[in-house]
Amino acid sequence: MNMRISKDMKRKFDLINVLSRTEKPSLHDLHRATKIPESTIKRQLAAIRTEFGMKILFVRETGGERGATGYYMLTDWGIIDRDEFIKHYMML
């Protein structure tokens, strides 16, 4: 099956894939794994939350100050079937 998807959707899928397979990925980890600019990653994560109803939390590791370091955690797949996504992701 040869499926064409937009660059925007591929970025979203790439981020979801990394979030689902990486333990405690930081913004830098997501950037390194996907080559997506960090500012774009933040926008894409917001879109994923809105468009797919996924819950992606940012867990702060250094107190509550602004700009603190931390990691992302995918806690709810929303409208996406996790097993089907993982099964088909490698085909894209």
N, CA, C and O atoms as CSV, one atom per row, in Angstrom:
chain,resi,resn,atom,element,x,y,z
A,1,MET,N,N,0.850,-1.181,0.000
A,1,MET,CA,C,0.000,0.000,0.000
A,1,MET,C,C,0.892,1.239,0.000
A,1,MET,O,O,1.738,1.396,0.880
A,2,ASN,N,N,0.708,2.100,-0.966
A,2,ASN,CA,C,1.493,3.319,-1.064
A,2,ASN,C,C,0.592,4.501,-0.694
A,2,ASN,O,O,-0.206,4.968,-1.507
A,3,MET,N,N,0.733,4.971,0.538
A,3,MET,CA,C,-0.125,6.031,1.042
A,3,MET,C,C,0.656,7.344,1.079
A,3,MET,O,O,1.754,7.402,1.632
A,4,ARG,N,N,0.093,8.382,0.497
A,4,ARG,CA,C,0.713,9.704,0.537
A,4,ARG,C,C,0.029,10.529,1.620
A,4,ARG,O,O,-1.197,10.602,1.695
A,5,ILE,N,N,0.855,11.143,2.448
A,5,ILE,CA,C,0.313,12.036,3.463
A,5,ILE,C,C,1.060,13.354,3.382
A,5,ILE,O,O,2.175,13.420,2.865
A,6,SER,N,N,0.438,14.394,3.894
A,6,SER,CA,C,1.052,15.713,3.852
A,6,SER,C,C,2.254,15.778,4.804
A,6,SER,O,O,2.387,14.969,5.722
A,7,LYS,N,N,3.111,16.751,4.560
A,7,LYS,CA,C,4.266,16.972,5.435
A,7,LYS,C,C,3.801,17.239,6.869
A,7,LYS,O,O,4.398,16.748,7.827
A,8,ASP,N,N,2.743,18.012,6.999
A,8,ASP,CA,C,2.198,18.341,8.321
A,8,ASP,C,C,1.745,17.079,9.052
A,8,ASP,O,O,2.053,16.896,10.229
A,9,MET,N,N,1.014,16.210,8.354
A,9,MET,CA,C,0.528,14.986,8.995
A,9,MET,C,C,1.691,14.043,9.300
A,9,MET,O,O,1.686,13.380,10.338
A,10,LYS,N,N,2.678,13.973,8.425
A,10,LYS,CA,C,3.848,13.130,8.686
A,10,LYS,C,C,4.555,13.595,9.947
A,10,LYS,O,O,4.992,12.771,10.749
A,11,ARG,N,N,4.673,14.905,10.133
A,11,ARG,CA,C,5.293,15.426,11.359
A,11,ARG,C,C,4.514,14.985,12.586
A,11,ARG,O,O,5.099,14.566,13.585
A,12,LYS,N,N,3.194,15.078,12.509
A,12,LYS,CA,C,2.368,14.663,13.644
A,12,LYS,C,C,2.575,13.181,13.935
A,12,LYS,O,O,2.762,12.789,15.087
A,13,PHE,N,N,2.541,12.364,12.891
A,13,PHE,CA,C,2.734,10.927,13.073
A,13,PHE,C,C,4.119,10.623,13.625
A,13,PHE,O,O,4.265,9.761,14.492
A,14,ASP,N,N,5.138,11.322,13.131
A,14,ASP,CA,C,6.493,11.113,13.642
A,14,ASP,C,C,6.567,11.433,15.136
A,14,ASP,O,O,7.176,10.692,15.907
A,15,LEU,N,N,5.948,12.532,15.533
A,15,LEU,CA,C,5.953,12.902,16.956
A,15,LEU,C,C,5.203,11.874,17.799
A,15,LEU,O,O,5.681,11.473,18.861
A,16,ILE,N,N,4.041,11.452,17.334
A,16,ILE,CA,C,3.267,10.447,18.069
A,16,ILE,C,C,4.092,9.167,18.200
A,16,ILE,O,O,4.107,8.542,19.260
A,17,ASN,N,N,4.767,8.782,17.138
A,17,ASN,CA,C,5.588,7.579,17.171
A,17,ASN,C,C,6.682,7.692,18.228
A,17,ASN,O,O,6.873,6.769,19.020
A,18,VAL,N,N,7.397,8.807,18.249
A,18,VAL,CA,C,8.471,8.985,19.233
A,18,VAL,C,C,7.896,9.018,20.647
A,18,VAL,O,O,8.458,8.414,21.561
A,19,LEU,N,N,6.785,9.717,20.829
A,19,LEU,CA,C,6.158,9.774,22.153
A,19,LEU,C,C,5.739,8.390,22.633
A,19,LEU,O,O,5.804,8.104,23.828
A,20,SER,N,N,5.313,7.539,21.721
A,20,SER,CA,C,4.821,6.217,22.113
A,20,SER,C,C,5.947,5.225,22.365
A,20,SER,O,O,5.730,4.200,23.011
A,21,ARG,N,N,7.141,5.509,21.869
A,21,ARG,CA,C,8.235,4.539,21.947
A,21,ARG,C,C,9.414,4.980,22.817
A,21,ARG,O,O,10.331,4.195,23.062
A,22,THR,N,N,9.393,6.216,23.279
A,22,THR,CA,C,10.527,6.750,24.031
A,22,THR,C,C,10.097,7.063,25.455
A,22,THR,O,O,9.068,7.702,25.676
A,23,GLU,N,N,10.876,6.616,26.406
A,23,GLU,CA,C,10.568,6.897,27.805
A,23,GLU,C,C,11.048,8.299,28.165
A,23,GLU,O,O,12.231,8.608,28.023
A,24,LYS,N,N,10.152,9.129,28.621
A,24,LYS,CA,C,10.434,10.491,29.083
A,24,LYS,C,C,11.182,11.346,28.054
A,24,LYS,O,O,12.251,11.877,28.356
A,25,PRO,N,N,10.625,11.484,26.832
A,25,PRO,CA,C,11.317,12.303,25.836
A,25,PRO,C,C,11.201,13.801,26.144
A,25,PRO,O,O,10.109,14.317,26.383
A,26,SER,N,N,12.335,14.475,26.134
A,26,SER,CA,C,12.349,15.930,26.295
A,26,SER,C,C,12.076,16.570,24.935
A,26,SER,O,O,12.011,15.876,23.921
A,27,LEU,N,N,11.916,17.883,24.916
A,27,LEU,CA,C,11.751,18.605,23.664
A,27,LEU,C,C,12.955,18.347,22.759
A,27,LEU,O,O,12.803,18.134,21.556
A,28,HIS,N,N,14.136,18.367,23.342
A,28,HIS,CA,C,15.356,18.118,22.569
A,28,HIS,C,C,15.375,16.688,22.014
A,28,HIS,O,O,15.811,16.476,20.882
A,29,ASP,N,N,14.914,15.712,22.789
A,29,ASP,CA,C,14.836,14.329,22.314
A,29,ASP,C,C,13.894,14.222,21.110
A,29,ASP,O,O,14.202,13.544,20.129
A,30,LEU,N,N,12.751,14.894,21.196
A,30,LEU,CA,C,11.791,14.877,20.088
A,30,LEU,C,C,12.410,15.506,18.841
A,30,LEU,O,O,12.249,14.999,17.731
A,31,HIS,N,N,13.116,16.613,19.039
A,31,HIS,CA,C,13.789,17.279,17.917
A,31,HIS,C,C,14.844,16.363,17.296
A,31,HIS,O,O,14.907,16.206,16.077
A,32,ARG,N,N,15.652,15.777,18.137
A,32,ARG,CA,C,16.729,14.917,17.653
A,32,ARG,C,C,16.170,13.712,16.876
A,32,ARG,O,O,16.743,13.313,15.862
A,33,ALA,N,N,15.074,13.142,17.339
A,33,ALA,CA,C,14.501,11.952,16.703
A,33,ALA,C,C,13.747,12.264,15.413
A,33,ALA,O,O,13.678,11.426,14.514
A,34,THR,N,N,13.179,13.478,15.320
A,34,THR,CA,C,12.330,13.802,14.166
A,34,THR,C,C,12.920,14.837,13.224
A,34,THR,O,O,12.471,14.963,12.084
A,35,LYS,N,N,13.922,15.582,13.686
A,35,LYS,CA,C,14.516,16.697,12.924
A,35,LYS,C,C,13.531,17.852,12.710
A,35,LYS,O,O,13.741,18.702,11.844
A,36,ILE,N,N,12.466,17.875,13.496
A,36,ILE,CA,C,11.492,18.962,13.443
A,36,ILE,C,C,11.987,20.070,14.370
A,36,ILE,O,O,12.394,19.779,15.495
A,37,PRO,N,N,11.964,21.338,13.932
A,37,PRO,CA,C,12.393,22.437,14.823
A,37,PRO,C,C,11.580,22.445,16.119
A,37,PRO,O,O,10.388,22.134,16.116
A,38,GLU,N,N,12.233,22.801,17.221
A,38,GLU,CA,C,11.581,22.752,18.535
A,38,GLU,C,C,10.331,23.618,18.605
A,38,GLU,O,O,9.339,23.211,19.211
A,39,SER,N,N,10.355,24.808,17.995
A,39,SER,CA,C,9.162,25.669,18.026
A,39,SER,C,C,8.012,25.015,17.254
A,39,SER,O,O,6.852,25.157,17.640
A,40,THR,N,N,8.322,24.308,16.182
A,40,THR,CA,C,7.295,23.603,15.412
A,40,THR,C,C,6.755,22.423,16.203
A,40,THR,O,O,5.561,22.127,16.144
A,41,ILE,N,N,7.626,21.752,16.940
A,41,ILE,CA,C,7.176,20.626,17.769
A,41,ILE,C,C,6.106,21.090,18.745
A,41,ILE,O,O,5.085,20.422,18.911
A,42,LYS,N,N,6.330,22.221,19.389
A,42,LYS,CA,C,5.342,22.726,20.349
A,42,LYS,C,C,4.002,22.990,19.668
A,42,LYS,O,O,2.952,22.667,20.224
A,43,ARG,N,N,4.029,23.572,18.472
A,43,ARG,CA,C,2.782,23.820,17.731
A,43,ARG,C,C,2.130,22.511,17.308
A,43,ARG,O,O,0.911,22.365,17.391
A,44,GLN,N,N,2.936,21.565,16.857
A,44,GLN,CA,C,2.390,20.279,16.431
A,44,GLN,C,C,1.758,19.524,17.603
A,44,GLN,O,O,0.702,18.911,17.446
A,45,LEU,N,N,2.391,19.564,18.761
A,45,LEU,CA,C,1.820,18.894,19.931
A,45,LEU,C,C,0.473,19.509,20.308
A,45,LEU,O,O,-0.462,18.795,20.668
A,46,ALA,N,N,0.381,20.836,20.223
A,46,ALA,CA,C,-0.900,21.502,20.500
A,46,ALA,C,C,-1.959,21.053,19.493
A,46,ALA,O,O,-3.109,20.817,19.862
A,47,ALA,N,N,-1.573,20.938,18.232
A,47,ALA,CA,C,-2.516,20.503,17.196
A,47,ALA,C,C,-2.932,19.052,17.419
A,47,ALA,O,O,-4.105,18.716,17.251
A,48,ILE,N,N,-1.997,18.196,17.790
A,48,ILE,CA,C,-2.309,16.785,18.053
A,48,ILE,C,C,-3.325,16.682,19.187
A,48,ILE,O,O,-4.270,15.896,19.119
A,49,ARG,N,N,-3.121,17.474,20.217
A,49,ARG,CA,C,-4.062,17.454,21.352
A,49,ARG,C,C,-5.459,17.848,20.890
A,49,ARG,O,O,-6.444,17.214,21.268
A,50,THR,N,N,-5.543,18.898,20.069
A,50,THR,CA,C,-6.836,19.419,19.612
A,50,THR,C,C,-7.474,18.512,18.567
A,50,THR,O,O,-8.642,18.145,18.695
A,51,GLU,N,N,-6.721,18.151,17.541
A,51,GLU,CA,C,-7.273,17.408,16.412
A,51,GLU,C,C,-7.596,15.955,16.735
A,51,GLU,O,O,-8.586,15.419,16.236
A,52,PHE,N,N,-6.784,15.313,17.556
A,52,PHE,CA,C,-6.965,13.894,17.844
A,52,PHE,C,C,-7.458,13.624,19.263
A,52,PHE,O,O,-7.745,12.477,19.607
A,53,GLY,N,N,-7.560,14.654,20.083
A,53,GLY,CA,C,-8.023,14.471,21.458
A,53,GLY,C,C,-7.037,13.699,22.321
A,53,GLY,O,O,-7.421,13.107,23.329
A,54,MET,N,N,-5.779,13.705,21.930
A,54,MET,CA,C,-4.762,12.982,22.691
A,54,MET,C,C,-4.340,13.805,23.902
A,54,MET,O,O,-4.326,15.035,23.853
A,55,LYS,N,N,-4.002,13.127,24.975
A,55,LYS,CA,C,-3.479,13.807,26.161
A,55,LYS,C,C,-1.974,13.604,26.192
A,55,LYS,O,O,-1.473,12.497,26.390
A,56,ILE,N,N,-1.273,14.711,25.991
A,56,ILE,CA,C,0.181,14.707,26.032
A,56,ILE,C,C,0.573,15.709,27.107
A,56,ILE,O,O,0.400,16.916,26.939
A,57,LEU,N,N,1.095,15.204,28.198
A,57,LEU,CA,C,1.443,16.046,29.334
A,57,LEU,C,C,2.907,16.446,29.277
A,57,LEU,O,O,3.753,15.693,28.794
A,58,PHE,N,N,3.194,17.641,29.776
A,58,PHE,CA,C,4.583,18.039,29.976
A,58,PHE,C,C,4.840,17.950,31.474
A,58,PHE,O,O,4.187,18.633,32.263
A,59,VAL,N,N,5.781,17.118,31.859
A,59,VAL,CA,C,6.104,16.900,33.270
A,59,VAL,C,C,7.378,17.663,33.588
A,59,VAL,O,O,8.445,17.364,33.053
A,60,ARG,N,N,7.255,18.650,34.465
A,60,ARG,CA,C,8.414,19.467,34.839
A,60,ARG,C,C,9.307,18.713,35.821
A,60,ARG,O,O,8.836,18.047,36.743
A,61,GLU,N,N,10.608,18.843,35.588
A,61,GLU,CA,C,11.564,18.169,36.476
A,61,GLU,C,C,12.241,19.115,37.444
A,61,GLU,O,O,12.837,18.663,38.421
A,62,THR,N,N,12.169,20.417,37.203
A,62,THR,CA,C,12.889,21.373,38.053
A,62,THR,C,C,11.945,22.430,38.599
A,62,THR,O,O,11.993,23.586,38.179
A,63,GLY,N,N,11.107,22.050,39.508
A,63,GLY,CA,C,10.222,23.023,40.134
A,63,GLY,C,C,9.163,23.536,39.172
A,63,GLY,O,O,8.867,22.891,38.165
A,64,GLY,N,N,8.599,24.678,39.475
A,64,GLY,CA,C,7.522,25.210,38.670
A,64,GLY,C,C,7.863,26.455,37.894
A,64,GLY,O,O,6.975,27.082,37.317
A,65,GLU,N,N,9.134,26.835,37.865
A,65,GLU,CA,C,9.473,28.079,37.171
A,65,GLU,C,C,9.317,27.943,35.662
A,65,GLU,O,O,9.412,26.848,35.107
A,66,ARG,N,N,9.079,29.064,35.017
A,66,ARG,CA,C,8.908,29.100,33.570
A,66,ARG,C,C,10.210,28.683,32.888
A,66,ARG,O,O,11.299,29.057,33.323
A,67,GLY,N,N,10.082,27.903,31.812
A,67,GLY,CA,C,11.255,27.468,31.087
A,67,GLY,C,C,11.958,26.274,31.727
A,67,GLY,O,O,13.077,25.928,31.349
A,68,ALA,N,N,11.302,25.657,32.684
A,68,ALA,CA,C,11.899,24.512,33.374
A,68,ALA,C,C,12.069,23.343,32.410
A,68,ALA,O,O,11.357,23.236,31.412
A,69,THR,N,N,13.005,22.486,32.721
A,69,THR,CA,C,13.197,21.301,31.907
A,69,THR,C,C,12.209,20.229,32.331
A,69,THR,O,O,11.668,20.255,33.437
A,70,GLY,N,N,11.990,19.300,31.438
A,70,GLY,CA,C,11.067,18.220,31.733
A,70,GLY,C,C,10.935,17.306,30.538
A,70,GLY,O,O,11.768,17.314,29.632
A,71,TYR,N,N,9.876,16.518,30.551
A,71,TYR,CA,C,9.662,15.553,29.479
A,71,TYR,C,C,8.175,15.460,29.165
A,71,TYR,O,O,7.325,15.915,29.930
A,72,TYR,N,N,7.890,14.860,28.023
A,72,TYR,CA,C,6.514,14.677,27.575
A,72,TYR,C,C,6.067,13.252,27.838
A,72,TYR,O,O,6.861,12.312,27.800
A,73,MET,N,N,4.771,13.114,28.108
A,73,MET,CA,C,4.217,11.806,28.399
A,73,MET,C,C,2.851,11.688,27.700
A,73,MET,O,O,1.956,12.502,27.927
A,74,LEU,N,N,2.713,10.688,26.868
A,74,LEU,CA,C,1.462,10.411,26.178
A,74,LEU,C,C,0.598,9.553,27.102
A,74,LEU,O,O,0.923,8.397,27.372
A,75,THR,N,N,-0.504,10.130,27.582
A,75,THR,CA,C,-1.326,9.419,28.562
A,75,THR,C,C,-2.668,8.943,28.019
A,75,THR,O,O,-3.319,8.102,28.639
A,76,ASP,N,N,-3.092,9.467,26.870
A,76,ASP,CA,C,-4.374,9.062,26.284
A,76,ASP,C,C,-4.282,9.235,24.774
A,76,ASP,O,O,-3.897,10.301,24.292
A,77,TRP,N,N,-4.627,8.207,24.036
A,77,TRP,CA,C,-4.523,8.210,22.579
A,77,TRP,C,C,-5.686,8.913,21.900
A,77,TRP,O,O,-5.690,9.029,20.674
A,78,GLY,N,N,-6.667,9.384,22.649
A,78,GLY,CA,C,-7.792,10.101,22.037
A,78,GLY,C,C,-8.506,9.233,21.016
A,78,GLY,O,O,-8.851,8.086,21.297
A,79,ILE,N,N,-8.729,9.790,19.818
A,79,ILE,CA,C,-9.480,9.071,18.784
A,79,ILE,C,C,-8.624,8.085,17.996
A,79,ILE,O,O,-9.147,7.341,17.166
A,80,ILE,N,N,-7.328,8.070,18.240
A,80,ILE,CA,C,-6.435,7.174,17.502
A,80,ILE,C,C,-6.358,5.821,18.191
A,80,ILE,O,O,-6.167,5.736,19.404
A,81,ASP,N,N,-6.509,4.778,17.409
A,81,ASP,CA,C,-6.363,3.418,17.913
A,81,ASP,C,C,-4.869,3.119,18.007
A,81,ASP,O,O,-4.190,3.019,16.985
A,82,ARG,N,N,-4.368,2.979,19.202
A,82,ARG,CA,C,-2.936,2.796,19.449
A,82,ARG,C,C,-2.364,1.618,18.672
A,82,ARG,O,O,-1.342,1.754,18.000
A,83,ASP,N,N,-3.014,0.467,18.758
A,83,ASP,CA,C,-2.497,-0.734,18.114
A,83,ASP,C,C,-2.461,-0.592,16.591
A,83,ASP,O,O,-1.499,-1.014,15.950
A,84,GLU,N,N,-3.503,-0.002,16.017
A,84,GLU,CA,C,-3.537,0.197,14.564
A,84,GLU,C,C,-2.476,1.207,14.126
A,84,GLU,O,O,-1.842,1.032,13.086
A,85,PHE,N,N,-2.285,2.257,14.916
A,85,PHE,CA,C,-1.264,3.248,14.582
A,85,PHE,C,C,0.115,2.587,14.539
A,85,PHE,O,O,0.866,2.760,13.580
A,86,ILE,N,N,0.431,1.841,15.575
A,86,ILE,CA,C,1.750,1.197,15.645
A,86,ILE,C,C,1.905,0.180,14.507
A,86,ILE,O,O,2.978,0.067,13.915
A,87,LYS,N,N,0.847,-0.546,14.208
A,87,LYS,CA,C,0.901,-1.548,13.147
A,87,LYS,C,C,1.139,-0.905,11.774
A,87,LYS,O,O,1.904,-1.434,10.968
A,88,HIS,N,N,0.491,0.228,11.509
A,88,HIS,CA,C,0.563,0.859,10.195
A,88,HIS,C,C,1.642,1.917,10.065
A,88,HIS,O,O,2.006,2.289,8.950
A,89,TYR,N,N,2.153,2.401,11.165
A,89,TYR,CA,C,3.113,3.512,11.102
A,89,TYR,C,C,4.319,3.164,10.249
A,89,TYR,O,O,4.770,3.996,9.462
A,90,MET,N,N,4.838,1.989,10.380
A,90,MET,CA,C,6.035,1.605,9.650
A,90,MET,C,C,5.812,1.524,8.139
A,90,MET,O,O,6.772,1.483,7.370
A,91,MET,N,N,4.560,1.500,7.720
A,91,MET,CA,C,4.257,1.425,6.284
A,91,MET,C,C,4.338,2.791,5.621
A,91,MET,O,O,4.386,2.865,4.393
A,92,LEU,N,N,4.355,3.853,6.374
A,92,LEU,CA,C,4.360,5.205,5.789
A,92,LEU,C,C,5.736,5.617,5.340
A,92,LEU,O,O,5.912,6.722,4.828
